[in-house]
Amino acid sequence: MTISPAAFDFAFQEISERSKKSLYQRDFAAWLSDVLGERMYDKMAGISEDVLFGKHPRTLVKSANGSGKTHSAARWALWWCTAFPADESLAILTAPTLRQVSLGTLAYIKSAHGDQKMRAAKEGKPNPWPGWISEQGEWKYSAPGGNQTLAVARVPGASDAVSTFQGLRKTGGRNFIMLDEAGGVSRDIFLAIDALMTSGDSRMGGIGNPDRRGTAFYDAFTDPRVMREYNLHTISAYDLPTLTGEVVYPDDPEKERMLHKGLTSAKWVFERERLWKMGGEIEYDEQFDFERNRTGRPDGRFKAKVQGQFPDEDDHTFFPEEPILRARERTIEPAEDDKLVLGVDLATTGTDESVIVVNHGGQVRVFDKKISYMDGDEMRETTGTWAKEDELSAARRVHAVAKWTGASEVRVDAAGIGAGIATNLERLDEFHPRDYLVIRVSGGRSSSDADRWANTRAQNHDYLRELLAIDALDLDETDDILKDQLLNVTYDLNKRGAVQITPKVKMRTEMHGSPDRLDAVIYAIVDSTPLVDPPLGDLQSGDLVSLDPWDLIQDDPYSALYPL
């Protein structure tokens, strides 16, 4: 019997494809290179082997910021779904919130799926990856018995975690459970995952920042009874090619550049060395052309965000002592054209003090002059501190100090008594004309980056900390009250790993009073440029602005954020 050349070619191609698929099922790196044209840096490549083939079916990875962990997690799930028969395989993607799954692992999967579809269409070939990914976070494909699922994003509630995950399992038993932001995943979900791991072919991979103690993620790395059930890995920022010098794509400079672009940069790490370490010596690193602090003691944030380690129980002091002491020893002589602003914290109880702090070009002092002012028909005297009194009298004190100092801005707390004083200064005729701008500082509002700061209060505290770290402030060396308040500020990391300053109610107990001077200092040093000199110029709320939609489309049409 003679076989036609076309039939032979088809049969040979079929055998070749099966052989290739068999290879891919044993070799993730080969699949990654051949199918996606990608490679991983050494540390991540080793972790991938453990996730997919390691001794234990469960693998957890605690990682520094910007290690490419979510991108890698998406590749594990893609391999699981495409290198094996579709009717046997299922990837379940979860995280603390559905939004985190959608913007993380699932977004990378959708991008790669779309890329494969476009590439196949361009080459006139059928799509090698079946199906479609719906807006409900499900990767489905058509089968004789109806639509089947390859991957699904789910974040069940605590009460139905087991039933939700059990209802998703494939009859073939090949379940891959991917936990993104695993540090915030509840214990109930960890328990529910155990019910999916009964098949010998099922595996679990979890990745996350080690922001929080007292979680199931923390237990896996610290409790000997739990540790033996997992392959455990840690990725430090110092393991990344941006710091090690490892070249992943020696034959493709553009891919190498894009890889580095997606990873934490050496500059960011070295800046955190200076800002998030206490003590140590600042040294110049010739290799990176940057100043570094290799020897300082890392605080909790540095351990979690840079070293990929859990903070210690005592790593919660927010302002390190050394930059505070340097600021108390420093002398800054303000120039004539340096802006002078007032930060005002008003007492809310009889035991607290109202404080006016003057910031003149980085020289920060509680106003200590004694000046006269009119309180209605009565001539009185004031300094920059006084006990609680009514809003109008307090407003008159603030106005008198602002006039005497020639302040250009008066910043007050937007909540409580501060709001009333701001309103008086803005509206009452007796305070007009005035040469200063009244600015209300609201600590409870959303920060500019919810992944770094829980709210504006945390962001403002961090701004003060950075100014201290870069030696930009001159504090009064005799003001021990301010020093004590600075040293007593503590913080924690919330579920998103963002800094959250200890609430004032708790700080009041620890400090035996409210941090009045510290709050006034923070109001005095915050950057008001976006408000005073807004980047949008004279545009007001409600103004109509038009923009060409083509300007919104990124250069990379295959990125996870396309088209915005």
Beta strands, then each sheet from edge to edge (+ up, - down):
strand 1: 58-63
strand 2: 89-94
strand 3: 132-133
strand 4: 138-141
strand 5: 148-153
strand 6: 174-179
strand 7: 203-208
strand 8: 231-235
strand 9: 277-278
strand 10: 282-285
strand 11: 290-293
strand 12: 297-298
strand 13: 340-345
strand 14: 354-360
strand 15: 363-366
strand 16: 371-375
strand 17: 378-382
strand 18: 385-386
strand 19: 409-413
strand 20: 437-441
strand 21: 474-475
strand 22: 491-493
strand 23: 499-501
sheet 1: 3+ 4- 5+ 2+ 6+ 7+ 1+ 8+
sheet 2: 9+ 12-
sheet 3: 10+ 11-
sheet 4: 18+ 14- 13+ 19+ 20+
sheet 5: 18+ 14- 15+ 21+
sheet 6: 16+ 17-
sheet 7: 22+ 23-
end
